Amino acid sequence: GDSNVLGQAVNGWGATTIATFQSGSPFSVTCIVGSSLYNRADIVPGVPLTTTSGSAEGRLGNYYNTAAFKNTCTNTAPYGTSSRNLLRGPGQKNVDLSFTKKFLMSEDRNVEFRSEFFNLFNFANFANPNNNQAALGAGTITATNAGPRVIQFALKLNY
């Protein structure tokens, strides 16, 4: 009767989650003008690479200290004086969660309900900053790596 329907609705749920928490990816500061070779920027000795600390959201307009790098490209070799992958971009966080439940209709038929939550906590995951010292907007972050929270529901008949 009614207790069987209630029991079928409340019991037997499955949950799955995928959580990703990682540090930012390394990047080099470059100095590219026109069709020049891929040059790493020349470093300015004695100037700190970062001027601010804190969250990526608080550093979108100045993620790294652009004053620590020359904004003129030189032909001192295609490598520049800064090292490869000198800085790290913003960290990335994401949690996906899904719930599933099968409702039996008969011995060989069931209905499967699924609810999925992508980026459950709606984390803002920022891309690496503009790393070309010779370009306008060097050191600024203008994009994200992942979309906002997405929720979807599905109903599937298995027979």
C-alpha positions as CSV (number, residue, x, y, z in Angstrom):
1,G,0.0,0.0,0.0
2,D,1.0,3.5,0.9
3,S,4.0,2.4,3.0
4,N,5.5,0.5,0.0
5,V,5.3,3.6,-2.2
6,L,6.8,5.7,0.5
7,G,9.6,3.2,1.1
8,Q,10.4,3.0,-2.6
9,A,10.6,6.8,-2.8
10,V,12.8,7.3,0.3
11,N,15.1,4.2,0.1
12,G,17.7,3.1,-2.5
13,W,19.2,6.5,-3.5
14,G,22.7,6.5,-4.9
15,A,25.1,9.5,-4.8
16,T,28.3,10.1,-6.7
17,T,30.7,13.0,-6.4
18,I,33.8,14.2,-8.1
19,A,35.8,16.9,-6.3
20,T,38.8,18.6,-7.9
21,F,41.1,21.0,-5.9
22,Q,44.4,21.9,-7.6
23,S,47.0,24.6,-7.5
24,G,47.3,26.9,-10.6
25,S,49.2,25.9,-13.7
26,P,52.7,27.4,-14.2
27,F,53.2,30.0,-16.9
28,S,56.0,32.1,-18.3
29,V,56.0,35.8,-18.8
30,T,56.6,36.5,-22.5
31,C,57.5,39.5,-24.7
32,I,55.9,39.1,-28.1
33,V,55.6,41.9,-30.7
34,G,54.2,41.2,-34.2
35,S,55.6,38.0,-35.6
36,S,58.7,37.8,-33.3
37,L,59.8,34.5,-31.9
38,Y,58.4,33.2,-28.7
39,N,60.5,35.2,-26.2
40,R,60.4,35.1,-22.4
41,A,60.4,38.6,-20.9
42,D,63.5,40.1,-19.5
43,I,63.4,40.4,-15.7
44,V,64.1,43.6,-13.8
45,P,66.6,42.8,-11.1
46,G,65.6,43.5,-7.5
47,V,61.8,44.0,-8.2
48,P,59.5,41.5,-6.5
49,L,57.5,39.3,-8.9
50,T,54.3,39.8,-7.0
51,T,53.0,42.9,-5.2
52,T,49.8,41.6,-3.7
53,S,48.7,38.4,-2.1
54,G,45.2,37.1,-1.6
55,S,42.5,35.6,-3.8
56,A,42.5,35.6,-7.6
57,E,39.3,37.7,-7.4
58,G,41.2,40.5,-5.6
59,R,44.1,40.4,-8.1
60,L,42.2,40.3,-11.5
61,G,43.7,43.6,-12.6
62,N,47.2,42.9,-11.5
63,Y,47.8,39.2,-10.9
64,Y,51.6,39.6,-11.0
65,N,53.9,42.6,-10.7
66,T,54.3,43.7,-14.3
67,A,57.0,46.2,-13.1
68,A,59.2,43.1,-12.5
69,F,59.5,42.5,-16.2
70,K,60.7,44.8,-19.1
71,N,58.0,45.6,-21.5
72,T,60.4,45.9,-24.4
73,C,61.5,42.8,-26.3
74,T,65.2,42.4,-26.9
75,N,67.1,40.2,-29.3
76,T,69.4,38.8,-26.6
77,A,68.3,35.3,-27.6
78,P,64.8,33.9,-27.9
79,Y,64.7,33.1,-24.2
80,G,64.9,36.4,-22.3
81,T,66.2,36.5,-18.8
82,S,63.2,35.3,-16.9
83,S,63.0,31.5,-16.3
84,R,60.4,29.2,-17.9
85,N,57.2,28.7,-15.9
86,L,58.2,31.3,-13.3
87,L,54.7,32.0,-12.0
88,R,51.6,30.0,-11.1
89,G,48.1,30.9,-12.2
90,P,45.0,30.8,-10.0
91,G,44.1,27.5,-8.4
92,Q,41.1,25.6,-9.6
93,K,38.2,24.2,-7.5
94,N,35.2,22.2,-8.6
95,V,32.6,19.8,-7.0
96,D,30.2,17.8,-9.1
97,L,27.4,15.8,-7.4
98,S,24.7,13.4,-8.7
99,F,21.8,11.5,-7.2
100,T,20.2,8.5,-8.8
101,K,17.2,6.4,-7.9
102,K,15.5,3.5,-9.7
103,F,11.8,2.9,-9.3
104,L,10.7,-0.6,-10.1
105,M,7.6,-0.9,-12.2
106,S,7.8,-4.6,-12.8
107,E,10.4,-7.4,-12.9
108,D,11.9,-6.2,-16.2
109,R,10.9,-2.5,-16.2
110,N,12.1,0.5,-14.1
111,V,12.3,4.2,-14.2
112,E,15.6,5.8,-13.4
113,F,15.6,9.4,-12.0
114,R,18.9,11.3,-12.0
115,S,19.7,14.8,-10.8
116,E,23.2,16.2,-11.5
117,F,24.9,19.3,-10.1
118,F,27.9,20.5,-12.0
119,N,30.1,23.1,-10.2
120,L,27.8,22.6,-7.2
121,F,29.2,25.5,-5.1
122,N,29.5,27.8,-8.1
123,F,33.3,28.4,-7.7
124,A,34.8,31.0,-10.0
125,N,37.8,29.4,-11.7
126,F,39.9,32.0,-13.4
127,A,42.2,31.4,-16.4
128,N,45.9,32.4,-16.4
129,P,46.6,36.1,-16.8
130,N,47.6,37.8,-20.0
131,N,51.3,37.0,-19.9
132,N,52.6,39.1,-22.8
133,Q,54.5,42.0,-21.3
134,A,54.5,43.9,-24.6
135,A,50.7,43.8,-24.8
136,L,48.1,46.0,-23.3
137,G,46.6,44.4,-20.2
138,A,49.7,42.4,-19.2
139,G,49.1,40.8,-15.9
140,T,45.3,41.0,-16.0
141,I,42.9,38.1,-15.9
142,T,39.9,38.4,-18.3
143,A,38.5,34.9,-18.6
144,T,37.4,31.9,-16.6
145,N,38.2,28.2,-17.1
146,A,34.9,26.7,-16.2
147,G,31.3,27.6,-16.4
148,P,28.8,28.5,-13.6
149,R,26.7,26.0,-11.7
150,V,24.5,23.8,-13.9
151,I,21.7,21.6,-12.6
152,Q,20.0,19.0,-14.8
153,F,17.4,16.3,-14.2
154,A,16.8,13.2,-16.3
155,L,14.1,10.5,-16.3
156,K,14.8,7.2,-18.2
157,L,12.6,4.3,-18.8
158,N,14.4,0.9,-18.9
159,Y,12.6,-2.0,-20.4
